């Protein structure tokens, strides 16, 4: 007897939960966003509205003799950054011919499992590509860290210009030139030097509410190798859960450091010129988030027979977006 759509769907949902866990382990940014609390879920909504404090509400009046008039000039300190959702879907398909060629419920489930893992691999690579490099041709609605110049012409978050004075463009509809405190930190390191990383880290820390600091650093290959080479003669300690299958995991002032292949070859134009390599993102996941709809976080729908075709399919549906609450806590290191 052929396995029913209901049984196949429920079986793969169990497998899918396991695969989603492994999805994040396969990709550094997604893994660390999940482990460090950078993933949040929401129940519906057309847009994501993020309230930001971007101005001083009132002024201080010193009372020298007690009779000074109080300065009552005030401003509306709150603004809303607005981010649209990115919705996408990919199907898992099994043809009737494949089922006849691989008879038996276990054989059919094995085929479906392999297809499902293939689709999940496709999704994870495409999401990571867009988040890191902004180069996905299909997920253009998903925000990216990568900005191609200091004015965020391509809409990316991380611009190569001095904090507060040399950045432009908008993030979430907020003009970063008008609201100059809604800028990321930036440092140029032409010849790699750890002191440049220290400077950038300190700048991020100095502008982070509550005394926080970057907890995730994602690098390109050359910078990762240079950093690892500089540390070769020194001991570094890390959490045991980072010792995962022999994968390299370095640390920098408490932040985990990872190599991400999608950063290789990324270049941007900064205030010092064009063609600057994007070396690293210094990220604070307390203020940089991946939002998912609670009903569409790589959610697999029921298998259904496709009308007009001898096959059946189930869609894996996702609604997500990356948003930022505080740009000053994030940093960009360029060459």
LINJO-V222509 format. One record per pair of residues at least 24 apart in sequence whose ideal C-beta (glycine too) atoms are under 8 Angstrom apart, sorted by the first residue. I is the first residue (numbers start at 0). GAP is how many residues later the second one is. D is the distance in whole Angstrom. If there is no record, write none. Layout:
i	gap	d
I	GAP	D
I	GAP	D
//
This chain:
i	gap	d
1	97	7
1	106	8
2	102	4
2	105	5
2	106	7
4	297	6
4	298	4
4	299	6
4	300	7
4	307	6
5	296	7
6	98	8
7	100	7
7	101	7
7	104	6
7	295	5
8	291	7
8	292	8
8	293	5
8	294	5
8	305	6
10	98	6
10	101	8
11	80	8
11	97	7
11	100	6
11	101	7
11	104	6
11	288	6
11	302	7
12	287	6
14	98	5
14	101	7
15	100	6
15	104	8
15	282	7
15	284	5
15	300	8
18	97	7
18	98	6
18	101	5
19	100	7
19	277	8
19	278	5
22	97	6
22	100	8
22	101	5
22	275	7
23	100	8
24	219	7
25	95	8
25	98	6
26	97	5
26	98	8
26	100	8
26	101	4
26	233	8
27	190	6
27	230	4
27	231	7
27	232	5
28	99	6
28	102	6
28	103	6
28	187	8
28	189	6
28	229	8
28	231	6
29	94	7
29	97	7
29	98	6
29	101	8
29	260	8
31	183	8
31	184	5
31	224	6
31	226	7
31	253	7
32	183	8
32	252	6
32	255	8
32	256	8
32	257	5
33	256	8
34	206	8
35	179	6
35	180	7
35	249	4
36	248	6
36	249	7
37	247	3
37	248	8
37	250	6
37	251	6
37	252	6
38	250	7
38	251	5
38	252	8
38	253	7
39	249	5
39	250	7
39	251	5
39	252	7
40	250	7
40	251	5
40	252	7
40	253	4
40	256	7
41	249	6
41	250	7
41	251	6
41	252	7
42	250	7
42	251	5
42	252	8
43	249	7
44	40	8
45	39	8
46	35	5
46	36	7
46	37	6
46	38	7
47	34	7
47	35	4
47	36	8
47	37	7
47	243	6
47	273	6
47	275	6
48	31	5
48	32	7
48	33	6
49	30	7
49	31	4
49	32	8
49	33	7
49	122	6
49	273	6
49	274	8
49	275	6
50	27	6
50	28	8
50	29	6
51	26	7
51	27	5
51	28	7
51	29	6
51	122	7
51	130	7
51	273	7
51	274	8
52	24	5
52	25	6
53	24	8
53	25	5
53	120	7
53	125	5
53	127	7
53	128	6
54	124	8
78	95	6
78	100	7
79	93	8
80	90	7
80	91	3
80	92	6
80	93	5
80	242	7
80	243	8
80	244	8
81	90	6
81	91	5
82	60	7
82	89	5
82	208	8
82	238	5
82	239	8
82	240	5
83	57	6
83	237	7
84	56	8
84	208	7
84	234	5
84	235	7
84	236	5
85	53	6
85	55	4
85	56	4
85	57	8
85	233	7
85	234	6
85	235	5
86	54	8
86	209	7
86	230	8
86	231	7
86	232	5
87	35	8
87	50	7
87	51	6
87	229	8
87	230	6
88	226	5
88	227	7
88	228	5
88	229	7
89	29	5
89	32	6
89	33	6
89	225	7
89	226	5
90	28	7
90	222	5
90	223	7
90	224	5
90	225	8
91	24	5
91	27	5
91	208	7
91	211	8
91	221	6
91	222	5
91	223	8
91	224	7
92	213	8
92	218	6
92	219	7
92	220	4
93	209	8
93	217	6
93	218	6
93	219	7
94	214	8
94	215	6
94	216	4
95	214	4
95	215	6
96	213	7
115	184	7
115	200	8
118	197	6
119	178	7
119	196	7
122	175	7
122	193	7
122	195	7
126	193	8
127	132	7
127	134	6
128	133	5
130	191	6
131	86	7
131	128	6
131	130	4
131	131	6
131	134	8
131	149	8
132	129	5
132	130	7
132	133	6
134	127	8
141	178	7
141	179	7
141	180	7
142	178	6
142	179	5
142	180	7
143	178	8
144	136	6
144	138	8
144	177	8
145	120	6
145	122	8
145	132	7
146	121	6
147	120	6
147	121	7
148	119	6
148	120	4
148	121	8
149	119	7
149	120	6
149	121	5
151	24	7
156	27	7
156	167	6
156	170	7
156	173	7
157	26	5
157	28	8
157	123	6
157	172	7
157	173	8
157	174	4
158	24	7
158	25	6
158	27	7
158	173	7
159	26	5
159	28	8
159	108	5
159	109	7
159	110	3
159	111	7
159	116	6
159	172	6
159	174	5
160	25	6
160	109	6
160	110	5
161	24	7
161	109	7
162	40	7
162	44	8
162	165	7
165	105	5
170	153	6
170	156	7
171	151	7
171	152	7
175	151	7
180	147	6
181	145	5
181	146	8
182	144	6
182	145	6
183	143	5
183	144	7
183	146	5
183	147	6
183	148	6
184	97	7
184	143	7
184	145	7
184	146	4
184	147	7
185	84	7
185	145	7
185	146	5
185	147	8
185	148	7
186	144	7
186	145	8
186	146	5
186	147	8
187	82	7
187	84	6
187	88	7
187	145	8
187	146	5
187	147	7
188	90	6
188	144	6
188	145	7
188	146	6
189	145	6
191	30	8
191	31	6
191	34	4
191	35	7
191	38	8
191	87	8
191	143	8
193	33	7
193	36	6
195	137	7
196	30	8
196	55	6
196	83	8
196	136	7
197	55	8
199	82	6
199	131	5
199	133	6
200	51	7
200	52	6
200	54	7
200	81	6
200	130	7
202	128	7
203	78	5
203	80	7
203	124	8
203	125	6
203	126	7
203	127	5
206	119	8
206	121	4
206	122	6
207	76	6
207	78	8
207	79	8
207	118	7
207	120	7
207	121	4
208	78	8
208	117	7
208	120	8
211	72	6
211	74	6
211	117	7
212	40	7
212	41	7
212	42	7
212	71	7
213	41	5
213	68	4
213	69	6
213	70	5
213	115	7
213	116	8
213	117	7
214	39	7
214	40	5
214	41	7
214	68	7
214	69	6
214	70	6
214	71	8
215	39	6
215	40	6
215	42	8
215	66	8
215	67	4
215	68	8
215	69	6
216	35	6
216	38	5
216	39	7
216	40	5
216	41	7
216	63	6
216	64	7
216	65	5
216	66	7
217	39	8
217	40	6
217	41	8
217	42	5
217	45	7
217	62	6
217	63	5
217	65	7
218	38	6
218	39	7
218	40	6
218	41	7
218	44	7
218	60	6
218	61	4
219	39	7
219	40	7
219	43	4
219	44	5
219	45	8
219	46	7
219	57	7
219	58	7
219	59	6
219	60	7
220	38	6
220	40	7
220	42	8
220	43	5
221	55	7
221	57	8
222	56	4
222	57	6
222	110	7
223	26	8
223	33	7
223	34	8
223	35	4
226	25	8
226	30	7
254	27	7
267	66	6
269	64	6
275	58	4
275	59	6
276	57	6
276	58	4
277	54	7
277	55	8
277	56	6
277	57	8
278	54	4
278	55	6
278	56	5
279	52	8
279	53	4
280	49	7
280	50	7
280	51	6
280	52	8
281	48	6
281	49	3
281	50	7
281	51	7
282	47	6
282	48	8
283	42	7
283	45	4
283	46	6
285	43	7
286	37	6
286	38	4
286	39	4
286	42	5
286	43	7
287	34	7
287	35	8
287	36	5
287	37	8
287	41	8
287	42	6
288	33	7
288	34	6
288	35	8
288	36	7
289	30	6
289	31	8
289	32	5
290	29	6
290	30	5
290	31	7
290	32	6
291	26	7
291	27	7
291	28	5
292	26	4
292	27	7
295	24	8
//
